[in-house]
């Protein structure tokens, strides 16, 4: 069984209308998500290094 992930882009206006948010709020969410992605990427790399050092 294969899991396929499809990345879709949605126009900013659609997101704003759908969730009733301003452009500033949308940008704040994007910034927070980008920071979280960097943090998780770093944490994942550290956990792999710790795991590999124990083998």
PDB file of N, CA, C, O and CB in Angstrom:
ATOM      1  N   UNK A   1       0.847  -1.177   0.000  1.00  0.00           N
ATOM      2  CA  UNK A   1       0.000   0.000   0.000  1.00  0.00           C
ATOM      3  C   UNK A   1       0.894   1.242   0.000  1.00  0.00           C
ATOM      4  O   UNK A   1       1.814   1.354   0.810  1.00  0.00           O
ATOM      5  CB  UNK A   1      -0.964  -0.003   1.226  1.00  0.00           C
ATOM      6  N   UNK A   2       0.627   2.129  -0.872  1.00  0.00           N
ATOM      7  CA  UNK A   2       1.420   3.353  -0.968  1.00  0.00           C
ATOM      8  C   UNK A   2       0.583   4.543  -0.533  1.00  0.00           C
ATOM      9  O   UNK A   2      -0.609   4.642  -0.824  1.00  0.00           O
ATOM     10  CB  UNK A   2       1.945   3.558  -2.406  1.00  0.00           C
ATOM     11  N   UNK A   3       1.235   5.418   0.156  1.00  0.00           N
ATOM     12  CA  UNK A   3       0.579   6.649   0.571  1.00  0.00           C
ATOM     13  C   UNK A   3       1.111   7.778  -0.294  1.00  0.00           C
ATOM     14  O   UNK A   3       2.306   8.075  -0.293  1.00  0.00           O
ATOM     15  CB  UNK A   3       0.813   6.940   2.089  1.00  0.00           C
ATOM     16  N   UNK A   4       0.227   8.384  -1.014  1.00  0.00           N
ATOM     17  CA  UNK A   4       0.619   9.497  -1.870  1.00  0.00           C
ATOM     18  C   UNK A   4       0.125  10.788  -1.243  1.00  0.00           C
ATOM     19  O   UNK A   4      -1.039  10.904  -0.861  1.00  0.00           O
ATOM     20  CB  UNK A   4       0.056   9.328  -3.311  1.00  0.00           C
ATOM     21  N   UNK A   5       1.018  11.746  -1.142  1.00  0.00           N
ATOM     22  CA  UNK A   5       0.637  13.048  -0.619  1.00  0.00           C
ATOM     23  C   UNK A   5       0.565  14.023  -1.784  1.00  0.00           C
ATOM     24  O   UNK A   5       1.482  14.114  -2.599  1.00  0.00           O
ATOM     25  CB  UNK A   5       1.640  13.542   0.469  1.00  0.00           C
ATOM     26  N   UNK A   6      -0.516  14.730  -1.842  1.00  0.00           N
ATOM     27  CA  UNK A   6      -0.705  15.710  -2.898  1.00  0.00           C
ATOM     28  C   UNK A   6      -0.677  17.095  -2.266  1.00  0.00           C
ATOM     29  O   UNK A   6      -1.450  17.400  -1.357  1.00  0.00           O
ATOM     30  CB  UNK A   6      -2.041  15.465  -3.673  1.00  0.00           C
ATOM     31  N   UNK A   7       0.215  17.909  -2.759  1.00  0.00           N
ATOM     32  CA  UNK A   7       0.303  19.275  -2.254  1.00  0.00           C
ATOM     33  C   UNK A   7      -0.574  20.159  -3.124  1.00  0.00           C
ATOM     34  O   UNK A   7      -0.454  20.182  -4.349  1.00  0.00           O
ATOM     35  CB  UNK A   7       1.780  19.787  -2.240  1.00  0.00           C
ATOM     36  N   UNK A   8      -1.451  20.877  -2.460  1.00  0.00           N
ATOM     37  CA  UNK A   8      -2.334  21.779  -3.182  1.00  0.00           C
ATOM     38  C   UNK A   8      -2.105  23.196  -2.684  1.00  0.00           C
ATOM     39  O   UNK A   8      -1.851  23.420  -1.500  1.00  0.00           O
ATOM     40  CB  UNK A   8      -3.818  21.366  -3.012  1.00  0.00           C
ATOM     41  N   UNK A   9      -2.196  24.124  -3.581  1.00  0.00           N
ATOM     42  CA  UNK A   9      -2.092  25.516  -3.172  1.00  0.00           C
ATOM     43  C   UNK A   9      -3.467  26.150  -3.290  1.00  0.00           C
ATOM     44  O   UNK A   9      -4.216  25.878  -4.228  1.00  0.00           O
ATOM     45  CB  UNK A   9      -1.044  26.283  -4.029  1.00  0.00           C
ATOM     46  N   UNK A  10      -3.780  26.985  -2.337  1.00  0.00           N
ATOM     47  CA  UNK A  10      -5.058  27.678  -2.326  1.00  0.00           C
ATOM     48  C   UNK A  10      -4.760  29.171  -2.340  1.00  0.00           C
ATOM     49  O   UNK A  10      -3.893  29.653  -1.612  1.00  0.00           O
ATOM     50  CB  UNK A  10      -5.928  27.273  -1.081  1.00  0.00           C
ATOM     51  N   UNK A  11      -5.471  29.871  -3.154  1.00  0.00           N
ATOM     52  CA  UNK A  11      -5.297  31.313  -3.264  1.00  0.00           C
ATOM     53  C   UNK A  11      -5.513  31.977  -1.904  1.00  0.00           C
ATOM     54  O   UNK A  11      -6.401  31.585  -1.148  1.00  0.00           O
ATOM     55  CB  UNK A  11      -6.268  31.897  -4.309  1.00  0.00           C
ATOM     56  N   UNK A  12      -4.694  32.982  -1.600  1.00  0.00           N
ATOM     57  CA  UNK A  12      -4.800  33.695  -0.320  1.00  0.00           C
ATOM     58  C   UNK A  12      -6.201  34.238  -0.080  1.00  0.00           C
ATOM     59  O   UNK A  12      -6.708  34.183   1.040  1.00  0.00           O
ATOM     60  CB  UNK A  12      -3.796  34.836  -0.271  1.00  0.00           C
ATOM     61  N   UNK A  13      -6.825  34.761  -1.124  1.00  0.00           N
ATOM     62  CA  UNK A  13      -8.160  35.340  -0.975  1.00  0.00           C
ATOM     63  C   UNK A  13      -9.154  34.279  -0.519  1.00  0.00           C
ATOM     64  O   UNK A  13     -10.022  34.556   0.309  1.00  0.00           O
ATOM     65  CB  UNK A  13      -8.626  35.974  -2.297  1.00  0.00           C
ATOM     66  N   UNK A  14      -9.032  33.072  -1.052  1.00  0.00           N
ATOM     67  CA  UNK A  14      -9.931  31.983  -0.659  1.00  0.00           C
ATOM     68  C   UNK A  14      -9.744  31.661   0.820  1.00  0.00           C
ATOM     69  O   UNK A  14     -10.723  31.473   1.542  1.00  0.00           O
ATOM     70  CB  UNK A  14      -9.679  30.721  -1.523  1.00  0.00           C
ATOM     71  N   UNK A  15      -8.502  31.597   1.272  1.00  0.00           N
ATOM     72  CA  UNK A  15      -8.229  31.303   2.684  1.00  0.00           C
ATOM     73  C   UNK A  15      -8.778  32.409   3.571  1.00  0.00           C
ATOM     74  O   UNK A  15      -9.405  32.140   4.596  1.00  0.00           O
ATOM     75  CB  UNK A  15      -6.715  31.131   2.925  1.00  0.00           C
ATOM     76  N   UNK A  16      -8.540  33.650   3.174  1.00  0.00           N
ATOM     77  CA  UNK A  16      -9.041  34.783   3.963  1.00  0.00           C
ATOM     78  C   UNK A  16     -10.558  34.752   4.069  1.00  0.00           C
ATOM     79  O   UNK A  16     -11.116  34.947   5.149  1.00  0.00           O
ATOM     80  CB  UNK A  16      -8.589  36.110   3.343  1.00  0.00           C
ATOM     81  N   UNK A  17     -11.225  34.505   2.943  1.00  0.00           N
ATOM     82  CA  UNK A  17     -12.688  34.454   2.938  1.00  0.00           C
ATOM     83  C   UNK A  17     -13.208  33.263   3.731  1.00  0.00           C
ATOM     84  O   UNK A  17     -14.188  33.377   4.467  1.00  0.00           O
ATOM     85  CB  UNK A  17     -13.211  34.392   1.507  1.00  0.00           C
ATOM     86  N   UNK A  18     -12.554  32.134   3.578  1.00  0.00           N
ATOM     87  CA  UNK A  18     -12.997  30.905   4.237  1.00  0.00           C
ATOM     88  C   UNK A  18     -12.901  31.014   5.753  1.00  0.00           C
ATOM     89  O   UNK A  18     -13.814  30.600   6.467  1.00  0.00           O
ATOM     90  CB  UNK A  18     -12.173  29.719   3.750  1.00  0.00           C
ATOM     91  N   UNK A  19     -11.805  31.567   6.242  1.00  0.00           N
ATOM     92  CA  UNK A  19     -11.581  31.637   7.684  1.00  0.00           C
ATOM     93  C   UNK A  19     -11.824  33.028   8.270  1.00  0.00           C
ATOM     94  O   UNK A  19     -11.701  33.219   9.480  1.00  0.00           O
ATOM     95  CB  UNK A  19     -10.178  31.204   7.996  1.00  0.00           C
ATOM     96  N   UNK A  20     -12.160  33.983   7.435  1.00  0.00           N
ATOM     97  CA  UNK A  20     -12.451  35.329   7.908  1.00  0.00           C
ATOM     98  C   UNK A  20     -11.267  35.998   8.586  1.00  0.00           C
ATOM     99  O   UNK A  20     -11.406  36.581   9.661  1.00  0.00           O
ATOM    100  CB  UNK A  20     -13.605  35.291   8.852  1.00  0.00           C
ATOM    101  N   UNK A  21     -10.121  35.914   7.963  1.00  0.00           N
ATOM    102  CA  UNK A  21      -8.925  36.501   8.569  1.00  0.00           C
ATOM    103  C   UNK A  21      -8.343  37.578   7.670  1.00  0.00           C
ATOM    104  O   UNK A  21      -8.608  37.627   6.468  1.00  0.00           O
ATOM    105  CB  UNK A  21      -7.872  35.419   8.848  1.00  0.00           C
ATOM    106  N   UNK A  22      -7.558  38.424   8.273  1.00  0.00           N
ATOM    107  CA  UNK A  22      -6.903  39.496   7.523  1.00  0.00           C
ATOM    108  C   UNK A  22      -5.608  38.982   6.906  1.00  0.00           C
ATOM    109  O   UNK A  22      -5.134  37.896   7.238  1.00  0.00           O
ATOM    110  CB  UNK A  22      -6.621  40.714   8.436  1.00  0.00           C
ATOM    111  N   UNK A  23      -5.053  39.772   6.012  1.00  0.00           N
ATOM    112  CA  UNK A  23      -3.775  39.412   5.401  1.00  0.00           C
ATOM    113  C   UNK A  23      -2.667  39.317   6.433  1.00  0.00           C
ATOM    114  O   UNK A  23      -1.793  38.455   6.334  1.00  0.00           O
ATOM    115  CB  UNK A  23      -3.398  40.419   4.335  1.00  0.00           C
ATOM    116  N   UNK A  24      -2.700  40.206   7.429  1.00  0.00           N
ATOM    117  CA  UNK A  24      -1.690  40.194   8.498  1.00  0.00           C
ATOM    118  C   UNK A  24      -1.786  38.905   9.311  1.00  0.00           C
ATOM    119  O   UNK A  24      -0.767  38.300   9.644  1.00  0.00           O
ATOM    120  CB  UNK A  24      -1.862  41.421   9.425  1.00  0.00           C
ATOM    121  N   UNK A  25      -3.015  38.484   9.631  1.00  0.00           N
ATOM    122  CA  UNK A  25      -3.196  37.243  10.402  1.00  0.00           C
ATOM    123  C   UNK A  25      -2.706  36.034   9.614  1.00  0.00           C
ATOM    124  O   UNK A  25      -2.090  35.126  10.172  1.00  0.00           O
ATOM    125  CB  UNK A  25      -4.676  37.054  10.784  1.00  0.00           C
ATOM    126  N   UNK A  26      -2.983  36.029   8.318  1.00  0.00           N
ATOM    127  CA  UNK A  26      -2.527  34.932   7.462  1.00  0.00           C
ATOM    128  C   UNK A  26      -1.000  34.882   7.434  1.00  0.00           C
ATOM    129  O   UNK A  26      -0.413  33.802   7.497  1.00  0.00           O
ATOM    130  CB  UNK A  26      -3.087  35.088   6.029  1.00  0.00           C
ATOM    131  N   UNK A  27      -0.361  36.040   7.341  1.00  0.00           N
ATOM    132  CA  UNK A  27       1.106  36.092   7.337  1.00  0.00           C
ATOM    133  C   UNK A  27       1.677  35.610   8.663  1.00  0.00           C
ATOM    134  O   UNK A  27       2.695  34.918   8.682  1.00  0.00           O
ATOM    135  CB  UNK A  27       1.591  37.517   7.046  1.00  0.00           C
ATOM    136  N   UNK A  28       1.037  35.967   9.769  1.00  0.00           N
ATOM    137  CA  UNK A  28       1.495  35.510  11.086  1.00  0.00           C
ATOM    138  C   UNK A  28       1.417  33.992  11.195  1.00  0.00           C
ATOM    139  O   UNK A  28       2.309  33.357  11.757  1.00  0.00           O
ATOM    140  CB  UNK A  28       0.660  36.161  12.202  1.00  0.00           C
ATOM    141  N   UNK A  29       0.356  33.418  10.661  1.00  0.00           N
ATOM    142  CA  UNK A  29       0.215  31.956  10.679  1.00  0.00           C
ATOM    143  C   UNK A  29       1.306  31.315   9.835  1.00  0.00           C
ATOM    144  O   UNK A  29       1.914  30.327  10.247  1.00  0.00           O
ATOM    145  CB  UNK A  29      -1.180  31.529  10.164  1.00  0.00           C
ATOM    146  N   UNK A  30       1.557  31.876   8.651  1.00  0.00           N
ATOM    147  CA  UNK A  30       2.616  31.336   7.787  1.00  0.00           C
ATOM    148  C   UNK A  30       3.979  31.401   8.473  1.00  0.00           C
ATOM    149  O   UNK A  30       4.762  30.454   8.398  1.00  0.00           O
ATOM    150  CB  UNK A  30       2.663  32.103   6.455  1.00  0.00           C
ATOM    151  N   UNK A  31       4.254  32.503   9.131  1.00  0.00           N
ATOM    152  CA  UNK A  31       5.525  32.667   9.836  1.00  0.00           C
ATOM    153  C   UNK A  31       5.652  31.645  10.957  1.00  0.00           C
ATOM    154  O   UNK A  31       6.715  31.054  11.147  1.00  0.00           O
ATOM    155  CB  UNK A  31       5.650  34.091  10.400  1.00  0.00           C
ATOM    156  N   UNK A  32       4.570  31.438  11.699  1.00  0.00           N
ATOM    157  CA  UNK A  32       4.592  30.459  12.789  1.00  0.00           C
ATOM    158  C   UNK A  32       4.806  29.048  12.258  1.00  0.00           C
ATOM    159  O   UNK A  32       5.562  28.274  12.845  1.00  0.00           O
ATOM    160  CB  UNK A  32       3.289  30.524  13.591  1.00  0.00           C
ATOM    161  N   UNK A  33       4.151  28.708  11.158  1.00  0.00           N
ATOM    162  CA  UNK A  33       4.309  27.376  10.561  1.00  0.00           C
ATOM    163  C   UNK A  33       5.740  27.182  10.072  1.00  0.00           C
ATOM    164  O   UNK A  33       6.319  26.113  10.268  1.00  0.00           O
ATOM    165  CB  UNK A  33       3.312  27.176   9.393  1.00  0.00           C
ATOM    166  N   UNK A  34       6.313  28.196   9.441  1.00  0.00           N
ATOM    167  CA  UNK A  34       7.695  28.096   8.955  1.00  0.00           C
ATOM    168  C   UNK A  34       8.655  27.884  10.117  1.00  0.00           C
ATOM    169  O   UNK A  34       9.579  27.075  10.020  1.00  0.00           O
ATOM    170  CB  UNK A  34       8.089  29.361   8.166  1.00  0.00           C
ATOM    171  N   UNK A  35       8.443  28.605  11.216  1.00  0.00           N
ATOM    172  CA  UNK A  35       9.294  28.425  12.394  1.00  0.00           C
ATOM    173  C   UNK A  35       9.157  27.038  12.977  1.00  0.00           C
ATOM    174  O   UNK A  35      10.145  26.432  13.391  1.00  0.00           O
ATOM    175  CB  UNK A  35       8.961  29.455  13.449  1.00  0.00           C
ATOM    176  N   UNK A  36       7.940  26.533  13.012  1.00  0.00           N
ATOM    177  CA  UNK A  36       7.702  25.186  13.530  1.00  0.00           C
ATOM    178  C   UNK A  36       8.364  24.139  12.644  1.00  0.00           C
ATOM    179  O   UNK A  36       8.931  23.167  13.145  1.00  0.00           O
ATOM    180  CB  UNK A  36       6.197  24.910  13.639  1.00  0.00           C
ATOM    181  N   UNK A  37       8.294  24.334  11.330  1.00  0.00           N
ATOM    182  CA  UNK A  37       8.934  23.396  10.409  1.00  0.00           C
ATOM    183  C   UNK A  37      10.443  23.363  10.626  1.00  0.00           C
ATOM    184  O   UNK A  37      11.047  22.290  10.619  1.00  0.00           O
ATOM    185  CB  UNK A  37       8.618  23.771   8.955  1.00  0.00           C
ATOM    186  N   UNK A  38      11.054  24.526  10.819  1.00  0.00           N
ATOM    187  CA  UNK A  38      12.504  24.569  11.072  1.00  0.00           C
ATOM    188  C   UNK A  38      12.837  23.873  12.386  1.00  0.00           C
ATOM    189  O   UNK A  38      13.804  23.116  12.464  1.00  0.00           O
ATOM    190  CB  UNK A  38      13.013  26.032  11.102  1.00  0.00           C
ATOM    191  N   UNK A  39      12.035  24.131  13.418  1.00  0.00           N
ATOM    192  CA  UNK A  39      12.267  23.512  14.721  1.00  0.00           C
ATOM    193  C   UNK A  39      12.130  21.998  14.633  1.00  0.00           C
ATOM    194  O   UNK A  39      12.977  21.269  15.149  1.00  0.00           O
ATOM    195  CB  UNK A  39      11.290  24.073  15.763  1.00  0.00           C
ATOM    196  N   UNK A  40      11.076  21.519  13.988  1.00  0.00           N
ATOM    197  CA  UNK A  40      10.856  20.077  13.891  1.00  0.00           C
ATOM    198  C   UNK A  40      11.946  19.408  13.066  1.00  0.00           C
ATOM    199  O   UNK A  40      12.373  18.296  13.379  1.00  0.00           O
ATOM    200  CB  UNK A  40       9.486  19.787  13.279  1.00  0.00           C
ATOM    201  N   UNK A  41      12.395  20.080  12.018  1.00  0.00           N
ATOM    202  CA  UNK A  41      13.476  19.537  11.207  1.00  0.00           C
ATOM    203  C   UNK A  41      14.738  19.391  12.047  1.00  0.00           C
ATOM    204  O   UNK A  41      15.417  18.366  11.979  1.00  0.00           O
ATOM    205  CB  UNK A  41      13.744  20.434   9.985  1.00  0.00           C
ATOM    206  N   UNK A  42      15.051  20.407  12.836  1.00  0.00           N
ATOM    207  CA  UNK A  42      16.223  20.370  13.707  1.00  0.00           C
ATOM    208  C   UNK A  42      16.072  19.273  14.762  1.00  0.00           C
ATOM    209  O   UNK A  42      17.002  18.501  14.994  1.00  0.00           O
ATOM    210  CB  UNK A  42      16.437  21.739  14.383  1.00  0.00           C
ATOM    211  N   UNK A  43      14.901  19.205  15.399  1.00  0.00           N
ATOM    212  CA  UNK A  43      14.662  18.200  16.440  1.00  0.00           C
ATOM    213  C   UNK A  43      14.755  16.795  15.858  1.00  0.00           C
ATOM    214  O   UNK A  43      15.282  15.889  16.505  1.00  0.00           O
ATOM    215  CB  UNK A  43      13.284  18.413  17.096  1.00  0.00           C
ATOM    216  N   UNK A  44      14.246  16.607  14.644  1.00  0.00           N
ATOM    217  CA  UNK A  44      14.295  15.294  13.995  1.00  0.00           C
ATOM    218  C   UNK A  44      15.744  14.895  13.724  1.00  0.00           C
ATOM    219  O   UNK A  44      16.117  13.743  13.946  1.00  0.00           O
ATOM    220  CB  UNK A  44      13.484  15.305  12.676  1.00  0.00           C
ATOM    221  N   UNK A  45      16.555  15.824  13.250  1.00  0.00           N
ATOM    222  CA  UNK A  45      17.964  15.530  12.974  1.00  0.00           C
ATOM    223  C   UNK A  45      18.704  15.161  14.258  1.00  0.00           C
ATOM    224  O   UNK A  45      19.514  14.235  14.264  1.00  0.00           O
ATOM    225  CB  UNK A  45      18.645  16.736  12.300  1.00  0.00           C
ATOM    226  N   UNK A  46      18.430  15.877  15.337  1.00  0.00           N
ATOM    227  CA  UNK A  46      19.072  15.579  16.619  1.00  0.00           C
ATOM    228  C   UNK A  46      18.665  14.197  17.109  1.00  0.00           C
ATOM    229  O   UNK A  46      19.511  13.434  17.577  1.00  0.00           O
ATOM    230  CB  UNK A  46      18.710  16.644  17.671  1.00  0.00           C
ATOM    231  N   UNK A  47      17.372  13.863  17.007  1.00  0.00           N
ATOM    232  CA  UNK A  47      16.915  12.561  17.494  1.00  0.00           C
ATOM    233  C   UNK A  47      17.529  11.426  16.680  1.00  0.00           C
ATOM    234  O   UNK A  47      17.826  10.365  17.231  1.00  0.00           O
ATOM    235  CB  UNK A  47      15.384  12.479  17.442  1.00  0.00           C
ATOM    236  N   UNK A  48      17.722  11.631  15.390  1.00  0.00           N
ATOM    237  CA  UNK A  48      18.364  10.606  14.559  1.00  0.00           C
ATOM    238  C   UNK A  48      19.820  10.435  14.983  1.00  0.00           C
ATOM    239  O   UNK A  48      20.311   9.310  15.075  1.00  0.00           O
ATOM    240  CB  UNK A  48      18.277  10.979  13.052  1.00  0.00           C
ATOM    241  N   UNK A  49      20.511  11.540  15.240  1.00  0.00           N
ATOM    242  CA  UNK A  49      21.914  11.451  15.668  1.00  0.00           C
ATOM    243  C   UNK A  49      22.036  10.719  16.996  1.00  0.00           C
ATOM    244  O   UNK A  49      22.933   9.894  17.171  1.00  0.00           O
ATOM    245  CB  UNK A  49      22.531  12.852  15.786  1.00  0.00           C
ATOM    246  N   UNK A  50      21.147  11.012  17.927  1.00  0.00           N
ATOM    247  CA  UNK A  50      21.177  10.330  19.227  1.00  0.00           C
ATOM    248  C   UNK A  50      20.919   8.846  19.035  1.00  0.00           C
ATOM    249  O   UNK A  50      21.604   8.010  19.624  1.00  0.00           O
ATOM    250  CB  UNK A  50      20.134  10.937  20.198  1.00  0.00           C
ATOM    251  N   UNK A  51      19.930   8.518  18.212  1.00  0.00           N
ATOM    252  CA  UNK A  51      19.606   7.117  17.954  1.00  0.00           C
ATOM    253  C   UNK A  51      20.794   6.396  17.323  1.00  0.00           C
ATOM    254  O   UNK A  51      21.142   5.288  17.733  1.00  0.00           O
ATOM    255  CB  UNK A  51      18.373   7.009  17.043  1.00  0.00           C
ATOM    256  N   UNK A  52      21.415   7.024  16.327  1.00  0.00           N
ATOM    257  CA  UNK A  52      22.536   6.389  15.635  1.00  0.00           C
ATOM    258  C   UNK A  52      23.734   6.223  16.564  1.00  0.00           C
ATOM    259  O   UNK A  52      24.484   5.256  16.427  1.00  0.00           O
ATOM    260  CB  UNK A  52      22.935   7.209  14.405  1.00  0.00           C
ATOM    261  N   UNK A  53      23.927   7.133  17.493  1.00  0.00           N
ATOM    262  CA  UNK A  53      25.070   7.029  18.396  1.00  0.00           C
ATOM    263  C   UNK A  53      24.892   5.885  19.398  1.00  0.00           C
ATOM    264  O   UNK A  53      25.864   5.416  19.990  1.00  0.00           O
ATOM    265  CB  UNK A  53      25.275   8.349  19.141  1.00  0.00           C
ATOM    266  N   UNK A  54      23.661   5.445  19.581  1.00  0.00           N
ATOM    267  CA  UNK A  54      23.396   4.358  20.528  1.00  0.00           C
ATOM    268  C   UNK A  54      23.464   2.981  19.882  1.00  0.00           C
ATOM    269  O   UNK A  54      23.414   1.965  20.576  1.00  0.00           O
ATOM    270  CB  UNK A  54      22.039   4.547  21.160  1.00  0.00           C
ATOM    271  N   UNK A  55      23.576   2.944  18.578  1.00  0.00           N
ATOM    272  CA  UNK A  55      23.620   1.645  17.882  1.00  0.00           C
ATOM    273  C   UNK A  55      25.020   1.081  17.935  1.00  0.00           C
ATOM    274  O   UNK A  55      25.270  -0.003  17.409  1.00  0.00           O
ATOM    275  CB  UNK A  55      23.156   1.780  16.413  1.00  0.00           C
TER     276      UNK A  55
END
